[in-house]
Amino acid sequence: MREAQQCNASQADGQADLEDTEEALLAEQRAFYRARAPEYDEWWQRRGRYDRGAELAAEWHRQVTEIGDALEAFGARGDVL
């Protein structure tokens, strides 16, 4: 009986360690992307060094709309990564 209790305690400790490790990794990833968000916004909005002129911006927005329409037609629901 004592061995089973020790095994269960060990498994619980291992699970807690795994959860701590996963949370630390996710926190690191969130910090990385928050720090890079302004650059990603410039890229997405075609500003600053990503501005290639009105004609290419119009083509970009056309493609974004096309992809958005295709994703909407696909009908994915729930949490999608």
Backbone atoms as SQL, in Angstrom:
CREATE TABLE atoms (id INTEGER PRIMARY KEY, chain TEXT, resi INTEGER, resn TEXT, atom TEXT, x REAL, y REAL, z REAL);
INSERT INTO atoms VALUES
  (1, 'A', 1, 'MET', 'N', 0.821, -1.178, 0.000),
  (2, 'A', 1, 'MET', 'CA', 0.000, 0.000, 0.000),
  (3, 'A', 1, 'MET', 'C', 0.880, 1.262, 0.000),
  (4, 'A', 2, 'ARG', 'N', 1.912, 1.245, 0.829),
  (5, 'A', 2, 'ARG', 'CA', 2.812, 2.397, 0.914),
  (6, 'A', 2, 'ARG', 'C', 3.497, 2.652, -0.430),
  (7, 'A', 3, 'GLU', 'N', 3.866, 1.572, -1.130),
  (8, 'A', 3, 'GLU', 'CA', 4.507, 1.730, -2.441),
  (9, 'A', 3, 'GLU', 'C', 3.552, 2.406, -3.426),
  (10, 'A', 4, 'ALA', 'N', 2.283, 2.041, -3.393),
  (11, 'A', 4, 'ALA', 'CA', 1.291, 2.642, -4.274),
  (12, 'A', 4, 'ALA', 'C', 1.139, 4.126, -3.967),
  (13, 'A', 5, 'GLN', 'N', 1.152, 4.489, -2.705),
  (14, 'A', 5, 'GLN', 'CA', 1.049, 5.888, -2.314),
  (15, 'A', 5, 'GLN', 'C', 2.271, 6.667, -2.792),
  (16, 'A', 6, 'GLN', 'N', 3.447, 6.057, -2.645),
  (17, 'A', 6, 'GLN', 'CA', 4.669, 6.720, -3.099),
  (18, 'A', 6, 'GLN', 'C', 4.645, 6.892, -4.614),
  (19, 'A', 7, 'CYS', 'N', 4.158, 5.887, -5.305),
  (20, 'A', 7, 'CYS', 'CA', 4.072, 5.942, -6.771),
  (21, 'A', 7, 'CYS', 'C', 3.110, 7.051, -7.189),
  (22, 'A', 8, 'ASN', 'N', 1.958, 7.121, -6.522),
  (23, 'A', 8, 'ASN', 'CA', 0.985, 8.162, -6.843),
  (24, 'A', 8, 'ASN', 'C', 1.553, 9.548, -6.559),
  (25, 'A', 9, 'ALA', 'N', 2.266, 9.691, -5.446),
  (26, 'A', 9, 'ALA', 'CA', 2.882, 10.973, -5.107),
  (27, 'A', 9, 'ALA', 'C', 3.934, 11.347, -6.143),
  (28, 'A', 10, 'SER', 'N', 4.706, 10.365, -6.562),
  (29, 'A', 10, 'SER', 'CA', 5.737, 10.605, -7.570),
  (30, 'A', 10, 'SER', 'C', 5.109, 11.023, -8.896),
  (31, 'A', 11, 'GLN', 'N', 4.019, 10.360, -9.278),
  (32, 'A', 11, 'GLN', 'CA', 3.322, 10.726, -10.514),
  (33, 'A', 11, 'GLN', 'C', 2.760, 12.135, -10.427),
  (34, 'A', 12, 'ALA', 'N', 2.202, 12.479, -9.271),
  (35, 'A', 12, 'ALA', 'CA', 1.657, 13.821, -9.083),
  (36, 'A', 12, 'ALA', 'C', 2.760, 14.864, -9.175),
  (37, 'A', 13, 'ASP', 'N', 3.918, 14.579, -8.562),
  (38, 'A', 13, 'ASP', 'CA', 5.057, 15.495, -8.651),
  (39, 'A', 13, 'ASP', 'C', 5.512, 15.651, -10.096),
  (40, 'A', 14, 'GLY', 'N', 5.573, 14.544, -10.812),
  (41, 'A', 14, 'GLY', 'CA', 5.977, 14.582, -12.215),
  (42, 'A', 14, 'GLY', 'C', 5.002, 15.386, -13.056),
  (43, 'A', 15, 'GLN', 'N', 3.719, 15.222, -12.793),
  (44, 'A', 15, 'GLN', 'CA', 2.697, 15.980, -13.517),
  (45, 'A', 15, 'GLN', 'C', 2.830, 17.467, -13.217),
  (46, 'A', 16, 'ALA', 'N', 3.064, 17.811, -11.960),
  (47, 'A', 16, 'ALA', 'CA', 3.227, 19.213, -11.580),
  (48, 'A', 16, 'ALA', 'C', 4.463, 19.805, -12.254),
  (49, 'A', 17, 'ASP', 'N', 5.552, 19.036, -12.301),
  (50, 'A', 17, 'ASP', 'CA', 6.766, 19.505, -12.966),
  (51, 'A', 17, 'ASP', 'C', 6.508, 19.749, -14.447),
  (52, 'A', 18, 'LEU', 'N', 5.780, 18.829, -15.076),
  (53, 'A', 18, 'LEU', 'CA', 5.459, 18.975, -16.493),
  (54, 'A', 18, 'LEU', 'C', 4.600, 20.215, -16.722),
  (55, 'A', 19, 'GLU', 'N', 3.606, 20.420, -15.880),
  (56, 'A', 19, 'GLU', 'CA', 2.758, 21.593, -16.015),
  (57, 'A', 19, 'GLU', 'C', 3.551, 22.880, -15.815),
  (58, 'A', 20, 'ASP', 'N', 4.473, 22.883, -14.836),
  (59, 'A', 20, 'ASP', 'CA', 5.319, 24.055, -14.611),
  (60, 'A', 20, 'ASP', 'C', 6.197, 24.325, -15.828),
  (61, 'A', 21, 'THR', 'N', 6.753, 23.272, -16.395),
  (62, 'A', 21, 'THR', 'CA', 7.613, 23.412, -17.577),
  (63, 'A', 21, 'THR', 'C', 6.809, 23.940, -18.760),
  (64, 'A', 22, 'GLU', 'N', 5.613, 23.392, -18.968),
  (65, 'A', 22, 'GLU', 'CA', 4.761, 23.846, -20.072),
  (66, 'A', 22, 'GLU', 'C', 4.367, 25.306, -19.881),
  (67, 'A', 23, 'GLU', 'N', 4.000, 25.676, -18.660),
  (68, 'A', 23, 'GLU', 'CA', 3.606, 27.064, -18.403),
  (69, 'A', 23, 'GLU', 'C', 4.773, 28.007, -18.609),
  (70, 'A', 24, 'ALA', 'N', 5.970, 27.601, -18.198),
  (71, 'A', 24, 'ALA', 'CA', 7.162, 28.432, -18.400),
  (72, 'A', 24, 'ALA', 'C', 7.437, 28.612, -19.893),
  (73, 'A', 25, 'LEU', 'N', 7.290, 27.548, -20.663),
  (74, 'A', 25, 'LEU', 'CA', 7.497, 27.634, -22.106),
  (75, 'A', 25, 'LEU', 'C', 6.464, 28.547, -22.746),
  (76, 'A', 26, 'LEU', 'N', 5.212, 28.395, -22.367),
  (77, 'A', 26, 'LEU', 'CA', 4.164, 29.250, -22.921),
  (78, 'A', 26, 'LEU', 'C', 4.383, 30.709, -22.539),
  (79, 'A', 27, 'ALA', 'N', 4.808, 30.968, -21.323),
  (80, 'A', 27, 'ALA', 'CA', 5.086, 32.334, -20.887),
  (81, 'A', 27, 'ALA', 'C', 6.228, 32.937, -21.715),
  (82, 'A', 28, 'GLU', 'N', 7.245, 32.136, -21.973),
  (83, 'A', 28, 'GLU', 'CA', 8.366, 32.597, -22.798),
  (84, 'A', 28, 'GLU', 'C', 7.901, 32.916, -24.215),
  (85, 'A', 29, 'GLN', 'N', 7.062, 32.063, -24.767),
  (86, 'A', 29, 'GLN', 'CA', 6.545, 32.304, -26.116),
  (87, 'A', 29, 'GLN', 'C', 5.672, 33.555, -26.166),
  (88, 'A', 30, 'ARG', 'N', 4.814, 33.739, -25.164),
  (89, 'A', 30, 'ARG', 'CA', 3.973, 34.942, -25.124),
  (90, 'A', 30, 'ARG', 'C', 4.840, 36.199, -25.058),
  (91, 'A', 31, 'ALA', 'N', 5.868, 36.183, -24.232),
  (92, 'A', 31, 'ALA', 'CA', 6.757, 37.339, -24.104),
  (93, 'A', 31, 'ALA', 'C', 7.460, 37.634, -25.428),
  (94, 'A', 32, 'PHE', 'N', 7.908, 36.595, -26.104),
  (95, 'A', 32, 'PHE', 'CA', 8.583, 36.765, -27.391),
  (96, 'A', 32, 'PHE', 'C', 7.658, 37.441, -28.400),
  (97, 'A', 33, 'TYR', 'N', 6.438, 36.923, -28.538),
  (98, 'A', 33, 'TYR', 'CA', 5.523, 37.467, -29.538),
  (99, 'A', 33, 'TYR', 'C', 4.996, 38.845, -29.158),
  (100, 'A', 34, 'ARG', 'N', 4.837, 39.119, -27.872),
  (101, 'A', 34, 'ARG', 'CA', 4.440, 40.470, -27.461),
  (102, 'A', 34, 'ARG', 'C', 5.532, 41.472, -27.818),
  (103, 'A', 35, 'ALA', 'N', 6.771, 41.085, -27.626),
  (104, 'A', 35, 'ALA', 'CA', 7.886, 41.973, -27.965),
  (105, 'A', 35, 'ALA', 'C', 7.966, 42.216, -29.468),
  (106, 'A', 36, 'ARG', 'N', 7.587, 41.235, -30.263),
  (107, 'A', 36, 'ARG', 'CA', 7.667, 41.347, -31.722),
  (108, 'A', 36, 'ARG', 'C', 6.399, 41.888, -32.358),
  (109, 'A', 37, 'ALA', 'N', 5.328, 42.050, -31.588),
  (110, 'A', 37, 'ALA', 'CA', 4.032, 42.458, -32.135),
  (111, 'A', 37, 'ALA', 'C', 4.096, 43.719, -32.995),
  (112, 'A', 38, 'PRO', 'N', 4.802, 44.765, -32.584),
  (113, 'A', 38, 'PRO', 'CA', 4.841, 45.958, -33.439),
  (114, 'A', 38, 'PRO', 'C', 5.404, 45.676, -34.834),
  (115, 'A', 39, 'GLU', 'N', 6.433, 44.836, -34.900),
  (116, 'A', 39, 'GLU', 'CA', 6.992, 44.497, -36.218),
  (117, 'A', 39, 'GLU', 'C', 5.989, 43.689, -37.039),
  (118, 'A', 40, 'TYR', 'N', 5.312, 42.747, -36.398),
  (119, 'A', 40, 'TYR', 'CA', 4.302, 41.958, -37.113),
  (120, 'A', 40, 'TYR', 'C', 3.171, 42.845, -37.607),
  (121, 'A', 41, 'ASP', 'N', 2.788, 43.839, -36.797),
  (122, 'A', 41, 'ASP', 'CA', 1.740, 44.762, -37.233),
  (123, 'A', 41, 'ASP', 'C', 2.181, 45.540, -38.461),
  (124, 'A', 42, 'GLU', 'N', 3.421, 46.010, -38.466),
  (125, 'A', 42, 'GLU', 'CA', 3.930, 46.725, -39.642),
  (126, 'A', 42, 'GLU', 'C', 3.894, 45.837, -40.878),
  (127, 'A', 43, 'TRP', 'N', 4.284, 44.583, -40.715),
  (128, 'A', 43, 'TRP', 'CA', 4.271, 43.654, -41.846),
  (129, 'A', 43, 'TRP', 'C', 2.836, 43.447, -42.342),
  (130, 'A', 44, 'TRP', 'N', 1.929, 43.151, -41.408),
  (131, 'A', 44, 'TRP', 'CA', 0.546, 42.856, -41.792),
  (132, 'A', 44, 'TRP', 'C', -0.124, 44.067, -42.445),
  (133, 'A', 45, 'GLN', 'N', 0.158, 45.237, -41.922),
  (134, 'A', 45, 'GLN', 'CA', -0.481, 46.455, -42.427),
  (135, 'A', 45, 'GLN', 'C', 0.320, 47.125, -43.537),
  (136, 'A', 46, 'ARG', 'N', 1.424, 46.523, -43.910),
  (137, 'A', 46, 'ARG', 'CA', 2.280, 47.006, -45.000),
  (138, 'A', 46, 'ARG', 'C', 2.728, 48.440, -44.763),
  (139, 'A', 47, 'ARG', 'N', 3.281, 48.671, -43.562),
  (140, 'A', 47, 'ARG', 'CA', 3.796, 49.987, -43.200),
  (141, 'A', 47, 'ARG', 'C', 5.313, 49.930, -43.057),
  (142, 'A', 48, 'GLY', 'N', 5.923, 51.109, -42.993),
  (143, 'A', 48, 'GLY', 'CA', 7.362, 51.191, -42.749),
  (144, 'A', 48, 'GLY', 'C', 8.156, 50.444, -43.810),
  (145, 'A', 49, 'ARG', 'N', 9.079, 49.624, -43.362),
  (146, 'A', 49, 'ARG', 'CA', 9.941, 48.913, -44.320),
  (147, 'A', 49, 'ARG', 'C', 9.198, 47.876, -45.152),
  (148, 'A', 50, 'TYR', 'N', 7.937, 47.597, -44.802),
  (149, 'A', 50, 'TYR', 'CA', 7.139, 46.631, -45.559),
  (150, 'A', 50, 'TYR', 'C', 6.219, 47.303, -46.572),
  (151, 'A', 51, 'ASP', 'N', 6.254, 48.618, -46.648),
  (152, 'A', 51, 'ASP', 'CA', 5.446, 49.366, -47.611),
  (153, 'A', 51, 'ASP', 'C', 6.103, 49.266, -48.984),
  (154, 'A', 52, 'ARG', 'N', 5.416, 48.647, -49.915),
  (155, 'A', 52, 'ARG', 'CA', 5.940, 48.470, -51.276),
  (156, 'A', 52, 'ARG', 'C', 5.118, 49.244, -52.304),
  (157, 'A', 53, 'GLY', 'N', 4.352, 50.216, -51.823),
  (158, 'A', 53, 'GLY', 'CA', 3.569, 51.047, -52.729),
  (159, 'A', 53, 'GLY', 'C', 2.111, 50.632, -52.787),
  (160, 'A', 54, 'ALA', 'N', 1.314, 51.536, -53.344),
  (161, 'A', 54, 'ALA', 'CA', -0.138, 51.370, -53.362),
  (162, 'A', 54, 'ALA', 'C', -0.583, 50.149, -54.163),
  (163, 'A', 55, 'GLU', 'N', 0.048, 49.894, -55.280),
  (164, 'A', 55, 'GLU', 'CA', -0.370, 48.773, -56.143),
  (165, 'A', 55, 'GLU', 'C', -0.175, 47.428, -55.430),
  (166, 'A', 56, 'LEU', 'N', 0.981, 47.226, -54.828),
  (167, 'A', 56, 'LEU', 'CA', 1.225, 45.968, -54.122),
  (168, 'A', 56, 'LEU', 'C', 0.385, 45.875, -52.844),
  (169, 'A', 57, 'ALA', 'N', 0.126, 47.008, -52.197),
  (170, 'A', 57, 'ALA', 'CA', -0.743, 47.001, -51.014),
  (171, 'A', 57, 'ALA', 'C', -2.156, 46.576, -51.405),
  (172, 'A', 58, 'ALA', 'N', -2.644, 47.070, -52.527),
  (173, 'A', 58, 'ALA', 'CA', -3.977, 46.690, -53.000),
  (174, 'A', 58, 'ALA', 'C', -4.032, 45.192, -53.297),
  (175, 'A', 59, 'GLU', 'N', -2.983, 44.663, -53.915),
  (176, 'A', 59, 'GLU', 'CA', -2.928, 43.221, -54.201),
  (177, 'A', 59, 'GLU', 'C', -2.883, 42.422, -52.908),
  (178, 'A', 60, 'TRP', 'N', -2.123, 42.881, -51.930),
  (179, 'A', 60, 'TRP', 'CA', -2.056, 42.226, -50.621),
  (180, 'A', 60, 'TRP', 'C', -3.447, 42.153, -50.000),
  (181, 'A', 61, 'HIS', 'N', -4.145, 43.271, -49.978),
  (182, 'A', 61, 'HIS', 'CA', -5.474, 43.307, -49.362),
  (183, 'A', 61, 'HIS', 'C', -6.469, 42.427, -50.127),
  (184, 'A', 62, 'ARG', 'N', -6.312, 42.355, -51.445),
  (185, 'A', 62, 'ARG', 'CA', -7.167, 41.463, -52.238),
  (186, 'A', 62, 'ARG', 'C', -6.932, 40.008, -51.841),
  (187, 'A', 63, 'GLN', 'N', -5.670, 39.640, -51.684),
  (188, 'A', 63, 'GLN', 'CA', -5.340, 38.266, -51.295),
  (189, 'A', 63, 'GLN', 'C', -5.816, 37.946, -49.878),
  (190, 'A', 64, 'VAL', 'N', -5.671, 38.896, -48.967),
  (191, 'A', 64, 'VAL', 'CA', -6.145, 38.697, -47.592),
  (192, 'A', 64, 'VAL', 'C', -7.652, 38.461, -47.591),
  (193, 'A', 65, 'THR', 'N', -8.372, 39.236, -48.373),
  (194, 'A', 65, 'THR', 'CA', -9.827, 39.072, -48.464),
  (195, 'A', 65, 'THR', 'C', -10.174, 37.709, -49.051),
  (196, 'A', 66, 'GLU', 'N', -9.463, 37.291, -50.081),
  (197, 'A', 66, 'GLU', 'CA', -9.708, 35.993, -50.714),
  (198, 'A', 66, 'GLU', 'C', -9.497, 34.845, -49.721),
  (199, 'A', 67, 'ILE', 'N', -8.430, 34.915, -48.969),
  (200, 'A', 67, 'ILE', 'CA', -8.145, 33.870, -47.977),
  (201, 'A', 67, 'ILE', 'C', -9.182, 33.901, -46.857),
  (202, 'A', 68, 'GLY', 'N', -9.536, 35.088, -46.409),
  (203, 'A', 68, 'GLY', 'CA', -10.569, 35.210, -45.377),
  (204, 'A', 68, 'GLY', 'C', -11.886, 34.616, -45.821),
  (205, 'A', 69, 'ASP', 'N', -12.258, 34.880, -47.068),
  (206, 'A', 69, 'ASP', 'CA', -13.499, 34.310, -47.611),
  (207, 'A', 69, 'ASP', 'C', -13.419, 32.787, -47.677),
  (208, 'A', 70, 'ALA', 'N', -12.278, 32.246, -48.081),
  (209, 'A', 70, 'ALA', 'CA', -12.108, 30.791, -48.159),
  (210, 'A', 70, 'ALA', 'C', -12.185, 30.158, -46.772),
  (211, 'A', 71, 'LEU', 'N', -11.585, 30.790, -45.779),
  (212, 'A', 71, 'LEU', 'CA', -11.656, 30.261, -44.418),
  (213, 'A', 71, 'LEU', 'C', -13.078, 30.318, -43.874),
  (214, 'A', 72, 'GLU', 'N', -13.779, 31.377, -44.188),
  (215, 'A', 72, 'GLU', 'CA', -15.176, 31.486, -43.758),
  (216, 'A', 72, 'GLU', 'C', -16.020, 30.401, -44.412),
  (217, 'A', 73, 'ALA', 'N', -15.793, 30.147, -45.688),
  (218, 'A', 73, 'ALA', 'CA', -16.538, 29.101, -46.395),
  (219, 'A', 73, 'ALA', 'C', -16.204, 27.719, -45.846),
  (220, 'A', 74, 'PHE', 'N', -14.977, 27.521, -45.416),
  (221, 'A', 74, 'PHE', 'CA', -14.561, 26.250, -44.841),
  (222, 'A', 74, 'PHE', 'C', -15.366, 25.937, -43.592),
  (223, 'A', 75, 'GLY', 'N', -15.635, 26.968, -42.795),
  (224, 'A', 75, 'GLY', 'CA', -16.518, 26.813, -41.651),
  (225, 'A', 75, 'GLY', 'C', -15.889, 26.228, -40.403),
  (226, 'A', 76, 'ALA', 'N', -14.603, 26.428, -40.201),
  (227, 'A', 76, 'ALA', 'CA', -13.975, 25.938, -38.982),
  (228, 'A', 76, 'ALA', 'C', -14.639, 26.581, -37.768),
  (229, 'A', 77, 'ARG', 'N', -14.879, 25.788, -36.741),
  (230, 'A', 77, 'ARG', 'CA', -15.519, 26.297, -35.527),
  (231, 'A', 77, 'ARG', 'C', -14.698, 25.900, -34.309),
  (232, 'A', 78, 'GLY', 'N', -14.872, 26.629, -33.232),
  (233, 'A', 78, 'GLY', 'CA', -14.170, 26.313, -31.997),
  (234, 'A', 78, 'GLY', 'C', -12.791, 26.933, -31.978),
  (235, 'A', 79, 'ASP', 'N', -11.949, 26.403, -31.140),
  (236, 'A', 79, 'ASP', 'CA', -10.576, 26.889, -31.019),
  (237, 'A', 79, 'ASP', 'C', -9.713, 26.230, -32.075),
  (238, 'A', 80, 'VAL', 'N', -9.134, 27.036, -32.932),
  (239, 'A', 80, 'VAL', 'CA', -8.299, 26.518, -34.016),
  (240, 'A', 80, 'VAL', 'C', -6.969, 27.231, -33.945),
  (241, 'A', 81, 'LEU', 'N', -5.896, 26.475, -33.923),
  (242, 'A', 81, 'LEU', 'CA', -4.569, 27.068, -33.883),
  (243, 'A', 81, 'LEU', 'C', -4.012, 27.111, -35.272);
